[in-house]
Amino acid sequence: MLAGNGPVFNAGERVESSTGTLWQWLLVAAGAVGADPVSAAVYGGLALTGAGFALAGLGALRLHGGRVAVPLGSPLLLGLPPVWDFATSGLETGLLTCWIAGAWLALVARPRSLATSVLLGLGPLVRPDLGLVSVVFLGAQWLLVRPSWRGVLAGAGAAGALPAAYEVFRAGYYGHLVPLPAVTKEASGSLWGRGVGYLADLVLTYALWVPAMVVVVVAVVLVLVRGGGPGRVAGPALVPALAPVVAGVLCWVYVVKVGGDFMHGRMLLPGLLLMLLPVFVVPVSRVGVCAALAVGAWAVVSAGWLRVPYEGGIGPAGIADERGVYVRQNADPYPVHHTFAGSPYHRRYLREVREAARSGAPRLLFGGSGPRTTADSPSVTASYVVLGLNGAAVPLAGAALDPIGLAHPLAAHSERIEGGRVGHDKWLPAAWLAADRGVPADPPPGTDPARIDAARRALRCGALAELRAATRDPLTPGRFVRNVAGAWERTAFRFPNDPVVAERKVCGR
């Protein structure tokens, strides 16, 4: 983007490779004013996480009437190593934390404001799955305000204007209804068994049921005694108290449904934060103080000693200690700018890309198999499984291809491989990449030229040809309209990754 290529991953191919739309543009803004985007991502994420914790505490204080309070939900979060990891990971987690907490504070403090409606509606732009949170929070706002029909329309317009406008842009510019990683990870699919395993990976590692039981007891006591006497249920206050709990449960159900993620704990953190918001801090009382001490003791144990059994690597279920992997690969306990000093394989690939770029001739690289000359590819065209490494290594004039599909439309629309790692269970064979980006004089190792020919013919047929046109043809007004009109069908399209089978399917022969 800063180089002028637009919101794409590779120049000339319109792909939305980021699921955090607002976070992406905040980093662009930071780079535009001269900041290092990498440092902005790391330290900005940390600052936004801190701001989110402060907003969550203010919201809980307001919910409980502004009384003197002790922390309860906040030490539970701070005791979890994944919270630290993803606060400074460079991902959108810090912004997500800040938006969730800020939106809830606005719901508690100013439910009648249209500005609150605008804020509550931003969930899908923070991350698409947070649309669930927006719906629940907007429903809670309606219950609190009970507006007229005119007020309902005004609130809905305020909440939906930005997400709706961006969705039209997304459909017309990218030709899809969702970011490409959502297509790759089959975000509408169901893998309940894997999802339960992903949930257990977090809950069992840190014995989360221990602080959870304490929090539930305190929450029940607060509901029963709010207002000064036992048996008095807090009517209006239940709406903003229950809204984040309902939203958090829905977030967890969705994460379990789609099979979880390949990063330990990451996708469960928003739901956990939501469920803890009403008790982020609690009024000082005998029960509150005892509960805070109990959760604090658990947090010390969790932070100091509890770790995943696959620390620094990838577990048997395909879930990774993501920070540990980067620490090991970079031989650096606090990696910010990656060197991959601890990974000879990655360093060898980096050298291949740099040598190919220095040669000045168009080169095609397939995952460390050595460069091949081709007249059709720009500068350096390189396929490698580690998307971030490849994107950083390949010159902007070249093309960094992703066989998993997080930033490559063809791979994203291929069918899942049964039994693959969640989020990494697609793989586009080299025959497709060679056919799509220019066939070298000597095909990639182990690649049958006949399969390259089949892939080349398939790419000229039906939905595959339309997918390429939607992402690569010049963006004329007509192309924009066709992209919008075909976005639903295009997003749902899948094809076999075997070129011969795919040719029969899409070409009808």
C-alpha positions in Angstrom: 0.0 0.0 0.0 2.7 2.5 0.9 4.4 1.7 -2.4 1.3 2.7 -4.2 0.1 -0.8 -5.3 -3.2 -0.4 -3.4 -4.7 -2.7 -0.8 -3.3 -6.0 -2.3 -0.7 -8.6 -1.4 0.9 -8.9 -4.9 0.8 -6.0 -7.3 -1.7 -6.6 -10.1 -3.8 -9.1 -8.1 -6.7 -7.8 -5.9 -6.6 -9.9 -2.8 -7.7 -9.0 0.7 -5.2 -11.0 2.7 -5.9 -9.3 6.1 -8.9 -10.1 8.2 -8.4 -7.0 10.4 -9.6 -4.2 8.1 -9.3 -1.3 10.6 -6.0 -2.6 11.9 -4.6 -2.8 8.4 -5.5 0.8 7.7 -4.1 2.0 11.0 -0.8 0.5 10.2 -0.9 2.1 6.7 -1.5 5.5 8.4 1.4 4.9 10.8 3.7 4.1 7.8 2.4 7.1 5.9 3.6 9.5 8.6 7.0 7.8 8.7 6.7 5.2 11.4 8.1 1.7 11.0 4.9 -0.4 10.4 6.5 -3.4 12.2 7.2 -1.4 15.4 3.9 0.3 15.1 2.2 -3.1 15.0 4.0 -4.4 18.1 3.9 -1.4 20.3 0.6 -0.2 19.0 -0.9 -3.5 19.9 0.5 -3.3 23.4 -0.8 0.3 23.9 -4.3 -0.7 22.6 -4.4 -3.7 24.9 -3.6 -1.5 27.9 -6.2 1.0 26.8 -8.7 -1.9 26.4 -8.0 -3.1 30.0 -8.6 0.5 31.3 -11.9 0.9 29.4 -13.0 -2.5 30.6 -12.3 -1.5 34.2 -14.2 1.8 33.7 -17.2 -0.1 32.3 -17.3 -2.5 35.2 -17.0 0.4 37.7 -19.9 2.2 36.0 -22.0 -1.0 35.9 -21.5 -1.5 39.7 -22.4 2.1 40.5 -18.9 3.6 40.8 -18.1 1.9 44.1 -14.6 1.2 45.2 -13.6 -2.1 43.5 -11.0 -4.8 43.4 -9.8 -6.5 40.2 -11.3 -10.0 39.4 -11.6 -10.6 35.6 -8.5 -8.6 34.8 -6.0 -10.8 36.7 -7.6 -13.8 35.1 -6.7 -12.5 31.7 -3.2 -11.3 32.8 -2.4 -14.8 34.1 -2.7 -16.3 30.6 0.5 -16.3 28.5 -1.5 -16.1 25.2 -2.8 -12.7 26.3 0.7 -11.4 26.5 1.8 -13.2 23.3 -1.0 -11.8 21.1 -1.0 -8.3 22.6 2.4 -7.8 21.0 2.2 -10.2 18.1 1.5 -7.5 15.4 -1.9 -9.0 14.8 -5.2 -7.1 15.4 -5.6 -8.5 19.0 -4.8 -5.2 20.7 -7.3 -3.3 18.6 -9.9 -6.0 19.1 -9.4 -5.8 22.9 -9.8 -2.0 22.8 -12.9 -2.1 20.6 -14.7 -4.7 22.7 -14.0 -2.9 25.9 -14.8 0.6 24.5 -18.0 -0.6 22.8 -19.2 -2.1 26.1 -18.3 1.0 28.1 -20.3 3.1 25.6 -23.2 0.6 25.9 -23.1 0.9 29.7 -22.6 4.7 29.9 -24.3 6.2 26.8 -26.8 3.7 25.3 -29.0 6.5 23.8 -26.2 8.1 21.7 -26.0 7.5 17.9 -22.2 7.6 18.4 -22.6 4.5 20.5 -24.5 2.9 17.6 -21.6 3.8 15.2 -19.1 2.3 17.6 -21.1 -0.9 18.2 -21.4 -1.4 14.5 -17.7 -1.5 13.8 -17.2 -5.1 14.9 -17.1 -6.6 11.3 -14.3 -4.1 10.4 -12.3 -5.0 13.4 -12.6 -8.7 12.5 -15.4 -10.4 10.6 -16.4 -12.8 13.3 -17.0 -9.8 15.7 -20.1 -9.1 13.7 -21.7 -11.5 16.3 -20.6 -9.1 19.0 -22.0 -6.1 17.1 -25.4 -7.8 16.7 -25.7 -8.7 20.4 -24.5 -5.3 21.6 -26.9 -3.5 19.2 -29.7 -5.8 20.5 -28.8 -4.8 24.1 -28.8 -1.1 23.1 -32.4 -1.5 21.8 -33.5 -3.2 25.0 -32.0 -0.4 27.1 -33.4 2.5 25.0 -36.6 1.0 23.4 -36.6 3.6 20.7 -39.3 4.5 18.3 -39.3 3.2 14.7 -37.6 6.3 13.6 -35.0 5.8 16.3 -34.5 2.2 15.3 -33.9 3.2 11.7 -31.5 6.0 12.7 -29.5 3.6 15.0 -29.4 0.9 12.3 -28.2 3.4 9.7 -25.5 4.7 12.1 -24.3 1.2 13.0 -24.4 -0.2 9.5 -23.2 2.6 7.3 -19.5 2.0 7.4 -19.6 -1.9 7.4 -22.1 -1.8 4.5 -20.1 0.7 2.5 -16.9 -1.4 3.0 -18.8 -4.6 2.0 -19.8 -3.0 -1.3 -16.2 -2.0 -1.8 -15.0 -5.5 -0.9 -17.4 -7.2 -3.3 -16.5 -4.8 -6.1 -12.8 -4.5 -5.6 -11.9 -8.0 -4.5 -14.9 -9.9 -5.9 -15.5 -11.7 -2.6 -17.9 -11.3 0.3 -15.3 -12.1 2.9 -11.5 -11.6 3.3 -9.6 -14.4 1.5 -8.4 -16.1 4.7 -12.0 -16.7 5.6 -12.3 -18.6 2.3 -9.1 -20.5 2.9 -10.1 -21.5 6.5 -13.7 -22.3 5.4 -15.2 -20.0 8.0 -18.7 -21.3 7.4 -17.8 -24.9 7.8 -18.1 -27.2 10.8 -15.3 -29.2 12.5 -16.8 -29.6 16.0 -14.4 -32.3 17.1 -11.3 -30.2 16.4 -12.9 -27.2 17.9 -13.5 -29.0 21.2 -9.9 -30.0 21.1 -8.8 -26.4 20.6 -11.0 -25.3 23.5 -9.5 -28.0 25.7 -6.0 -27.0 24.7 -6.5 -23.6 26.4 -8.8 -24.7 29.3 -6.8 -27.7 30.4 -3.3 -26.1 30.0 -4.1 -23.3 32.5 -6.7 -25.1 34.7 -9.2 -22.4 33.7 -12.0 -24.1 35.5 -10.5 -23.0 38.8 -10.8 -19.2 38.4 -14.0 -19.7 36.3 -15.8 -21.3 39.3 -14.7 -18.3 41.5 -16.0 -15.8 38.9 -19.3 -17.6 38.5 -19.9 -17.5 42.3 -19.1 -13.8 42.5 -21.4 -13.1 39.5 -24.3 -14.9 41.1 -23.8 -13.0 44.4 -23.6 -9.7 42.6 -26.9 -10.3 40.9 -28.7 -11.5 44.1 -27.5 -8.8 46.4 -27.2 -5.8 44.1 -29.0 -2.9 45.6 -28.2 -3.7 49.2 -30.2 -6.7 50.1 -30.4 -10.5 49.3 -33.0 -11.5 46.7 -33.1 -8.1 44.9 -32.3 -8.7 41.2 -30.9 -5.9 39.3 -33.4 -5.4 36.4 -32.0 -2.7 34.0 -28.4 -3.5 34.9 -28.8 -7.1 33.8 -29.0 -6.1 30.1 -25.5 -4.5 29.8 -24.2 -7.2 32.2 -25.5 -10.1 30.3 -24.9 -8.8 26.7 -21.1 -9.4 26.8 -21.6 -12.8 28.4 -24.0 -13.8 25.6 -21.7 -12.4 23.0 -18.7 -14.2 24.5 -20.5 -17.6 24.6 -21.5 -17.1 20.9 -18.0 -16.3 20.0 -16.7 -19.5 21.7 -19.4 -21.6 20.0 -18.5 -20.2 16.6 -14.8 -20.9 17.2 -15.5 -24.5 18.3 -17.8 -25.0 15.3 -15.2 -24.0 12.7 -12.5 -26.2 14.3 -10.6 -23.6 16.3 -7.3 -22.3 15.0 -3.6 -23.2 14.5 -2.4 -20.6 17.1 -2.8 -21.7 20.7 -5.6 -19.7 22.4 -5.7 -16.9 20.0 -9.3 -17.2 18.7 -10.7 -17.8 22.2 -9.4 -14.7 23.8 -12.1 -12.3 22.5 -14.9 -14.5 23.9 -13.1 -14.8 27.2 -12.6 -11.1 27.5 -16.3 -10.6 26.7 -17.5 -13.0 29.4 -15.3 -11.4 32.0 -16.3 -7.8 31.3 -19.1 -7.6 34.0 -16.7 -8.7 36.6 -13.5 -7.1 35.3 -13.5 -5.3 38.6 -16.1 -5.9 41.4 -17.2 -3.9 44.4 -15.2 -4.3 47.6 -16.9 -6.8 49.9 -15.8 -9.9 51.8 -16.8 -12.1 48.9 -15.2 -9.8 46.3 -11.9 -9.5 48.1 -11.6 -13.3 48.8 -12.4 -14.0 45.1 -9.8 -11.5 43.9 -7.2 -13.1 46.1 -8.0 -16.5 44.9 -7.9 -15.5 41.2 -4.7 -13.6 41.8 -3.1 -16.6 43.3 -4.1 -18.7 40.3 -2.8 -16.0 38.0 0.6 -16.1 39.6 0.8 -19.9 39.2 -0.5 -19.7 35.6 1.9 -16.9 34.6 4.9 -18.4 36.3 4.6 -22.1 35.6 1.7 -23.3 33.4 2.7 -23.9 29.8 1.6 -26.0 26.8 3.4 -29.4 26.6 4.6 -28.5 23.1 6.2 -25.2 24.2 8.3 -23.7 21.4 6.8 -25.9 18.7 3.6 -27.4 17.1 1.6 -29.9 19.1 0.2 -33.2 17.9 -3.2 -31.6 17.0 -1.5 -29.0 14.8 -1.9 -26.2 17.3 1.3 -24.1 17.7 2.9 -22.2 20.5 3.1 -19.4 18.0 5.4 -17.1 20.0 7.7 -20.0 20.9 8.0 -21.0 17.3 9.2 -17.5 16.3 11.5 -17.3 19.3 13.1 -20.6 18.2 13.3 -19.7 14.5 14.9 -16.3 15.2 17.1 -17.4 18.0 15.8 -14.3 19.8 13.7 -14.2 23.1 12.0 -11.0 21.9 11.7 -11.1 18.1 10.3 -8.0 16.4 12.1 -7.8 13.1 12.6 -11.4 12.0 16.1 -12.6 11.0 15.3 -16.4 11.1 18.8 -16.8 12.5 17.7 -20.1 14.2 16.2 -21.6 11.1 18.8 -22.8 8.5 16.0 -23.9 6.1 14.3 -20.5 6.1 17.7 -18.7 5.7 18.6 -20.8 2.8 15.3 -19.9 1.1 16.0 -16.2 1.8 19.3 -16.5 0.1 17.7 -18.1 -3.0 15.2 -15.3 -3.3 17.9 -12.6 -2.9 20.1 -14.2 -5.5 17.2 -14.6 -7.9 16.4 -10.9 -7.4 20.0 -9.8 -8.0 20.2 -11.8 -11.3 17.8 -9.4 -13.0 16.1 -12.2 -15.0 12.5 -13.4 -14.3 12.8 -16.4 -11.9 10.2 -18.9 -10.6 11.0 -20.5 -7.2 9.1 -23.4 -5.6 9.6 -23.7 -1.9 13.4 -24.1 -1.8 13.7 -26.3 -4.9 15.9 -23.8 -6.6 15.1 -21.0 -9.1 13.9 -21.6 -12.7 14.0 -19.2 -15.6 10.6 -18.2 -17.1 9.8 -15.4 -19.5 6.3 -14.9 -18.2 6.7 -14.1 -14.5 7.5 -10.7 -13.1 10.9 -10.3 -11.5 10.9 -13.1 -8.9 7.8 -15.3 -8.5 8.3 -17.5 -5.4 6.0 -20.0 -3.7 6.6 -20.7 0.0 4.5 -22.0 2.8 5.5 -19.3 5.3 3.5 -16.3 4.0 5.0 -13.5 6.0 8.6 -14.6 5.3 7.9 -14.9 1.6 6.1 -11.5 1.5 9.1 -9.8 3.2 11.7 -11.6 1.0 10.2 -11.2 -2.5 10.7 -7.7 -4.1 7.5 -5.7 -4.6 7.9 -6.0 -8.4 7.7 -9.8 -8.0 5.0 -12.1 -6.7 5.0 -13.9 -3.4 2.7 -16.9 -3.8 1.1 -18.8 -0.9 0.2 -22.5 -1.6 -2.0 -22.6 1.5 -4.2 -19.8 0.1 -4.2 -17.1 2.8 -3.2 -14.6 0.1 -3.6 -16.6 -3.1 -7.0 -16.8 -4.7 -6.4 -20.1 -6.5 -5.2 -21.9 -3.5 -7.9 -20.4 -1.3 -10.6 -21.8 -3.5 -9.2 -25.3 -3.7 -10.8 -28.1 -1.8 -9.7 -29.0 1.7 -7.3 -31.8 2.3 -8.8 -34.3 4.7 -6.9 -34.5 8.0 -4.9 -31.4 7.4 -3.9 -28.9 10.0 -6.7 -26.4 10.8 -6.1 -23.2 8.8 -3.4 -25.0 6.8 -5.5 -27.8 5.2 -5.3 -26.5 1.7 -2.4 -27.0 -0.7 -2.1 -26.0 -4.3 0.3 -28.2 -6.2 3.2 -26.6 -8.1 1.5 -27.6 -11.4 -1.1 -24.9 -10.8 1.4 -22.3 -9.9 3.5 -23.0 -12.9 0.5 -22.9 -15.2 -0.8 -19.7 -13.6 2.4 -17.8 -13.4 4.4 -19.0 -16.4 5.8 -22.4 -17.2 9.6 -22.6 -16.7 11.8 -24.4 -19.2 12.3 -27.2 -16.6 9.2 -28.0 -14.6 9.3 -28.1 -10.8 10.7 -31.4 -9.4 8.2 -34.2 -9.5 5.7 -32.2 -11.6 4.2 -33.9 -14.6 4.1 -31.5 -17.6 0.8 -33.1 -18.5 -0.6 -31.9 -15.2 0.6 -28.4 -15.9 -1.1 -28.5 -19.3 -4.4 -29.7 -17.6 -4.1 -26.8 -15.1 -3.5 -24.3 -17.9 -6.6 -25.5 -19.7 -8.7 -25.5 -16.5 -7.7 -21.9 -15.8 -9.3 -20.8 -19.0 -12.7 -22.4 -18.2 -15.8 -21.3 -16.3 -15.5 -20.3 -12.7 -11.7 -20.5 -12.6 -11.4 -18.1 -15.5 -13.9 -15.8 -13.8 -12.0 -16.0 -10.5 -8.8 -14.8 -12.3 -10.6 -12.1 -14.1 -12.3 -10.8 -10.9 -8.9 -10.4 -9.2 -6.6 -9.5 -12.1 -8.6 -7.7 -14.9 -8.4 -3.9 -14.9 -10.9 -2.5 -12.4 -13.2 -0.7 -14.8 -16.8 0.3 -13.7 -18.1 -2.7 -15.6 -15.7 -5.1 -13.8 -16.7 -3.6 -10.5 -20.4 -4.3 -11.2 -19.7 -7.8 -12.4 -17.6 -8.5 -9.3 -20.4 -7.3 -7.0 -23.0 -9.4 -9.0 -21.0 -12.6 -8.8 -19.5 -12.2 -5.4 -21.8 -14.7 -3.7 -21.2 -17.5 -6.3 -17.5 -16.7 -6.5 -17.0 -16.8 -2.7 -18.7 -20.2 -2.6 -16.8 -21.7 -5.6 -14.3 -24.6 -4.8 -12.4 -26.9 -7.2 -10.3 -30.1 -6.7 -6.6 -29.4 -6.4 -5.8 -32.3 -8.8 -5.5 -30.4 -12.2 -6.8 -33.4 -14.2 -9.9 -33.7 -12.0 -10.4 -30.0 -11.9 -10.3 -29.7 -15.7 -13.1 -32.2 -16.0 -15.1 -30.4 -13.4 -14.8 -26.8 -14.5 -14.4 -27.4 -18.3 -16.9 -30.2 -18.5 -14.5 -32.7 -20.1 
